[in-house]
């Protein structure tokens, strides 16, 4: 396990896990369809780690679960972990934007279980971790990582989970840098088709996650070889691997996030270089 205690910064985390599940923003099926549409576009109001999960899990309805909400009272270890990772991303992006004469406004992260309200159409476990540009908030149900290991063969681990958080923060950084608009649309993407836009946006967020890992790798946080957890997670959420695991066949025409190979390659590019300019997926 990585030594996160060496990071002193903390991000803004709101823990809603003790609240239990709620309706999807009161939108019902319409809200679910809204989320589906945005997930497909990639550059829309919701960008998540693996939108295909939404279509393949049991259904798109909110499942009422019996949750022992008392376990989330006070600040538990997972809340501290997410706040620490978020704080370290804030440190890096504040520095990068300052170097570009910009001011970084840090995102918020909401922890929840099963479902919670979101201005992007509601957040549910089946959607997976995602960023909503309308309220600059990342929504995270940590049980997603259980699904990632059980259904998609990821090895898991705290560094893998940190990669996913850093990826979602990457979408916020795209907005802060002016790459994405206020609704998550690609600002200068008129020459790219929708699918290419979506994949390029996601691969850049992977590269940005690599930049984050680079920013802390010399602080003695990662144990030798632990970065492989992030690489494994990036591979596990490749479109080809997800499709093969779920359908037994691969259809590149429906990809929205890129192949396992590409996701690993772009994370690695950011991790090896630590250079923002190396993450220009739109002119590769």
C-alpha positions in Angstrom: 0.0 0.0 0.0 1.3 3.5 -0.9 2.3 5.8 1.9 -0.3 8.5 1.5 0.6 10.1 4.8 3.5 11.8 3.0 0.8 14.0 1.3 -0.4 16.8 3.6 -2.8 18.5 1.3 -6.5 17.7 1.4 -9.2 18.2 -1.2 -12.9 19.0 -0.7 -14.7 15.8 -0.1 -18.4 15.5 0.9 -19.3 12.1 2.3 -22.9 11.2 1.5 -22.6 7.5 2.1 -24.4 7.8 5.5 -27.4 9.3 3.7 -28.3 6.0 1.9 -29.6 5.8 -1.6 -31.9 8.5 -3.1 -33.8 8.8 -6.4 -31.8 9.9 -9.4 -32.4 13.6 -9.1 -36.1 12.9 -9.4 -35.6 12.3 -13.1 -36.4 8.6 -13.3 -35.9 7.1 -16.7 -35.4 10.5 -18.3 -32.4 11.1 -16.0 -30.9 7.7 -16.9 -31.3 8.4 -20.6 -29.6 11.8 -20.1 -26.7 10.0 -18.4 -26.5 7.4 -21.2 -26.4 10.1 -23.9 -23.7 12.1 -22.1 -21.6 9.0 -21.5 -21.8 8.1 -25.2 -20.7 11.5 -26.3 -17.8 11.5 -23.8 -17.4 15.2 -24.2 -20.9 15.9 -22.8 -21.9 16.8 -19.3 -20.8 13.5 -17.8 -17.5 11.7 -18.5 -16.9 8.5 -16.6 -14.3 5.8 -16.3 -16.2 3.1 -18.3 -19.7 4.0 -19.6 -20.2 0.6 -21.1 -20.8 -0.7 -17.5 -24.0 1.3 -17.5 -25.5 -0.8 -20.3 -24.2 -4.2 -19.0 -25.0 -4.3 -15.3 -28.3 -5.6 -14.2 -30.4 -2.6 -15.2 -30.4 1.2 -15.1 -32.7 1.5 -12.2 -31.6 2.5 -8.7 -31.3 -0.6 -6.5 -32.3 0.0 -2.9 -29.7 -1.6 -0.7 -29.6 -2.2 3.0 -26.6 0.0 4.0 -25.3 0.3 7.5 -25.0 4.0 7.5 -23.4 4.2 10.9 -20.1 2.9 9.5 -19.7 6.2 7.6 -20.2 8.5 10.6 -17.2 10.7 11.2 -14.1 10.7 8.9 -13.1 7.2 8.0 -10.0 6.0 6.3 -11.5 6.0 2.8 -12.7 9.5 3.1 -9.2 10.5 4.2 -7.7 8.6 1.3 -9.9 10.3 -1.3 -9.3 13.7 0.2 -5.5 13.1 0.2 -5.4 12.0 -3.4 -7.6 14.9 -4.4 -5.4 17.3 -2.5 -2.3 16.1 -4.3 -4.0 16.6 -7.7 -5.0 20.1 -6.6 -1.3 20.8 -5.8 -0.2 19.7 -9.2 -2.9 21.4 -11.2 -2.5 24.7 -9.3 1.2 24.7 -10.2 0.6 23.9 -13.8 -2.2 26.5 -14.3 -0.1 29.1 -12.5 2.7 28.4 -14.9 0.2 29.2 -17.7 -1.0 32.4 -16.0 -4.3 30.7 -15.1 -5.9 30.2 -11.7 -7.0 26.7 -10.7 -10.4 26.3 -9.0 -10.3 22.9 -7.3 -13.1 20.4 -7.9 -15.3 18.8 -5.2 -15.6 15.1 -4.7 -18.8 13.4 -3.4 -18.7 9.9 -2.0 -22.0 8.1 -2.1 -23.5 4.6 -2.1 -26.0 3.4 -4.7 -27.3 6.8 -5.8 -27.3 10.5 -5.0 -28.5 13.7 -6.5 -26.5 15.4 -9.2 -27.2 18.2 -11.6 -25.9 16.1 -14.4 -28.9 13.8 -14.2 -28.2 11.9 -11.0 -25.3 9.7 -9.9 -25.7 5.9 -9.5 -23.3 3.0 -8.8 -23.9 1.7 -12.3 -22.6 4.9 -13.9 -19.3 4.5 -12.2 -17.0 7.4 -11.2 -17.6 10.4 -13.2 -17.1 14.2 -13.4 -20.0 16.7 -13.8 -18.7 19.9 -15.3 -21.9 21.8 -14.4 -21.1 21.8 -10.7 -17.3 20.9 -11.0 -17.9 17.8 -9.0 -16.6 14.2 -9.1 -19.0 11.5 -8.0 -17.5 8.3 -6.6 -19.1 5.2 -5.2 -16.1 3.1 -4.0 -18.0 -0.2 -4.6 -17.2 0.5 -8.3 -13.8 -0.9 -7.6 -15.2 -4.2 -6.5 -17.0 -4.4 -9.8 -13.8 -3.6 -11.6 -11.9 -6.5 -10.1 -14.8 -9.0 -10.1 -16.2 -8.4 -13.6 -13.3 -6.9 -15.5 -10.3 -8.7 -14.0 -8.4 -5.7 -12.6 -6.0 -6.4 -9.8 -7.2 -3.4 -7.8 -5.3 -1.6 -5.0 -5.1 1.9 -3.6 -2.9 3.2 -6.4 -5.4 1.9 -9.0 -8.2 3.8 -7.2 -6.0 6.9 -7.0 -5.5 6.6 -10.8 -9.3 6.6 -11.4 -9.7 9.7 -9.2 -6.8 11.5 -11.0 -8.4 10.6 -14.3 -11.7 12.2 -13.3 -9.8 15.3 -12.0 -8.2 15.3 -15.4 -11.6 16.1 -17.0 -11.9 19.0 -14.6 -8.4 20.2 -15.6 -9.5 20.0 -19.2 -12.3 22.5 -18.4 -9.9 24.7 -16.4 -7.5 24.8 -19.3 -10.2 25.7 -21.7 -10.0 22.4 -23.6 -13.6 21.6 -22.6 -16.4 24.0 -22.3 -18.7 24.6 -19.4 -20.9 21.7 -20.4 -18.0 19.3 -21.1 -18.0 19.8 -24.8 -14.7 20.0 -26.8 -14.0 23.6 -27.5 -11.9 23.2 -30.7 -13.2 19.8 -32.0 -15.3 20.8 -35.0 -12.9 18.9 -37.3 -13.3 15.7 -35.3 -16.2 13.3 -35.3 -18.0 12.5 -32.1 -16.3 9.2 -31.4 -12.8 10.6 -32.0 -13.6 13.5 -29.7 -14.7 11.2 -27.0 -11.7 8.9 -27.2 -9.2 11.8 -27.4 -10.8 13.5 -24.3 -10.6 10.3 -22.3 -7.0 9.4 -23.4 -5.9 12.9 -22.4 -7.5 12.4 -19.0 -5.4 9.3 -18.7 -2.3 11.2 -19.7 -3.2 13.8 -17.1 -3.5 11.1 -14.5 0.0 10.1 -15.5 1.2 13.6 -14.9 -0.2 13.4 -11.4 1.6 10.2 -10.7 4.8 11.8 -12.0 4.3 14.7 -9.7 4.5 12.5 -6.5 6.7 9.6 -7.6 9.8 11.0 -6.1 8.2 11.7 -2.7 8.5 8.1 -1.5 4.8 7.5 -1.7 4.7 4.6 -4.1 6.4 1.3 -3.1 8.6 -0.3 -5.9 6.4 -1.6 -8.6 3.1 -0.1 -7.2 2.6 2.0 -10.3 1.7 -1.2 -12.0 -1.7 -1.0 -10.2 -2.5 2.1 -12.1 -1.3 0.6 -15.4 -3.5 -2.5 -14.8 -6.5 -0.4 -14.0 -6.0 1.7 -17.2 -5.8 -1.6 -19.2 -8.9 -3.0 -17.5 -11.1 -0.1 -18.5 -10.0 -0.2 -22.2 -13.0 -0.5 -24.5 -11.7 -3.7 -26.2 -11.1 -5.5 -22.9 -14.5 -4.5 -21.5 -16.3 -5.6 -24.7 -14.5 -8.9 -24.8 -15.3 -9.6 -21.2 -18.9 -8.7 -21.6 -19.8 -9.7 -25.1 -17.0 -12.0 -26.2 -16.3 -9.8 -29.2 -14.7 -6.4 -29.9 -16.3 -3.6 -32.0 -14.0 -0.6 -32.4 -16.8 1.4 -34.1 -18.6 1.7 -30.7 -15.5 2.7 -28.6 -15.7 5.8 -26.5 -12.6 5.7 -24.3 -9.9 3.9 -26.4 -8.2 0.5 -26.3 -6.4 -0.9 -23.3 -3.1 -0.4 -25.1 -3.8 3.2 -25.8 -5.0 4.0 -22.3 -1.9 2.5 -20.8 0.3 4.2 -23.4 -1.1 7.7 -22.7 -0.9 7.3 -18.9 2.7 6.1 -19.3 3.4 9.1 -21.5 2.3 11.5 -18.8 4.0 9.5 -16.1 7.4 9.3 -17.9 7.5 12.9 -19.1 5.7 15.0 -16.5 5.2 17.4 -19.4 1.7 18.8 -20.1 2.6 19.3 -23.8 3.0 15.6 -24.2 -0.7 15.1 -23.4 -2.0 16.6 -26.7 -4.1 13.7 -27.8 -5.9 15.8 -30.4 -2.8 16.3 -32.5 -1.2 12.9 -32.1 
